[in-house]
Amino acid sequence: MHRFMISGGNPLKGTIRVSGSKNAALPIIAASLLIDGECCIKEVPRLRDVEVMKDVLTYLGATVSWEKNVMRIDARNIHGYEISEDLMRKMRASNLALGSLLGRLRQARISYPGGCNIGSRPMNLHLKGLRTLGVEIKEKFGYITAEAKELKGTDIHLDLPSVGATENLMMAAVLAQGTTTLRNAAKEPEIVDLQNFLNCMGAKVRGAGTDNIKIDGVKKLHGNEHSIIPDRIEAGTHIIAGAITQGDLTVTNVIPEHVEPLTAKLKDAGVGLEIADDWVRVFTHENPKAVDIKTLPYPGFPTDMQPQIMALLTLSEGTSVITETVFENRYKHVMELRRMGADIRVEGQTAIVRGVPRLSGACVEASDLRAGAALVLAAMAGENGSVIDMAEHIDRGYERMENKYNAVGARIIRVHS
Ligand code: EPZ
């Protein structure tokens, strides 16, 4: 187990560069299974979740090399279509290989990805959409077995704009016969990046970023090169780090439009922001004003930023109301923030955050990736020292977070225990 020992009270000053997006890299790496050739993917973040997706491809027979942030994948000779249970248990997003395996091999077998700390995370929308494409699906003994004699393009309406279901169905449809239309599709920037990746490999996808995506099936995809977009959630986390420590931080390699839901809220909270074409500077010398937050699919306020902005709002002047509408169990960080002196009450899907003048250090535990990030933010702002257990959760989504923050004035020591 890894733990972070953090001394609080140091304003962050300087520049932090954002890495490539985890949630764009994972579907794009899975999509490389569709390609009858070698692809080169740049700006791939060095993250544990990306390591697991690489292991999935290697397990299926693809050749994968990964030097610094460049990954080269050759899936010409994949020999398997089943993803082992232990790989599936390591990361739920391994289920993103379902669509590309069906697109390429017309068959796939994965064990049911377990729920996780933030919710049950079912796959019913993925499976319903695949059945509409002509896939025969059996769910037995905890496994999903999928097979299709042929994949015929059709119209699919998603009951809700699921990111993963949208991505899996895009990947299953690119080599299908005819045209597939996804209605009520997710509009996240990572979906647009997946469309751009597929199209530069010879697919015909349009409409990503809107709720209506059209995919014209093609015969095969060829290799090419692609660069992953910056991680908007990492960017948002760093912007909040600058605000919560009352520092002066410039976050670079940012697409401002992708973090607009957050920066708009921070402006309402009175946080100083300077926004340019590919960087955001955050500066403040006081606690934020209270603001209300409601998480929604993009372009609403992202659920993946809910724990982080809650950490900031624990120090606000006034009372903030946070409503989590995307996941049913995403308040595990509340107990831990309370241990640091925060005044938060949860009623159902709503958290009422009454601002306090300061947080104190404490021993806390990261329950998942974004909750862990929120605890780091709170600990950096808190008085005296904090210990964060289970810090390995944080490595799933942030490249050596402690190095990036220590380079701008934080004092974080990683301890392997
Ligand atoms: C993606 O997860 C992200 N992960 C999540 O980021 C993110 O929180 C989520 O989208 C929402 O933006 C990756 O991209 C790898 P969903 P995904 O399908 O695709 C329900 C992080 O911290 N649902 O959009 O699993 C589901 O239960 C992670 O980086 C169904 O009911 O999210 C949830 O309540 C956490 N049936 C809601 O939809 C389905 O078939 C949104 O889930 C699928 C989803």
Boltz pocket constraint, residues with backbone or C-beta under 6 A from the ligand:
constraints:
  - pocket:
      binder: B
      contacts: [[A, 22], [A, 23], [A, 26], [A, 93], [A, 119], [A, 120], [A, 121], [A, 122], [A, 123], [A, 124], [A, 125], [A, 126], [A, 127], [A, 160], [A, 161], [A, 162], [A, 163], [A, 164], [A, 165], [A, 186], [A, 303], [A, 304], [A, 325], [A, 326], [A, 327], [A, 328], [A, 369], [A, 370], [A, 397]]
      max_distance: 6.0
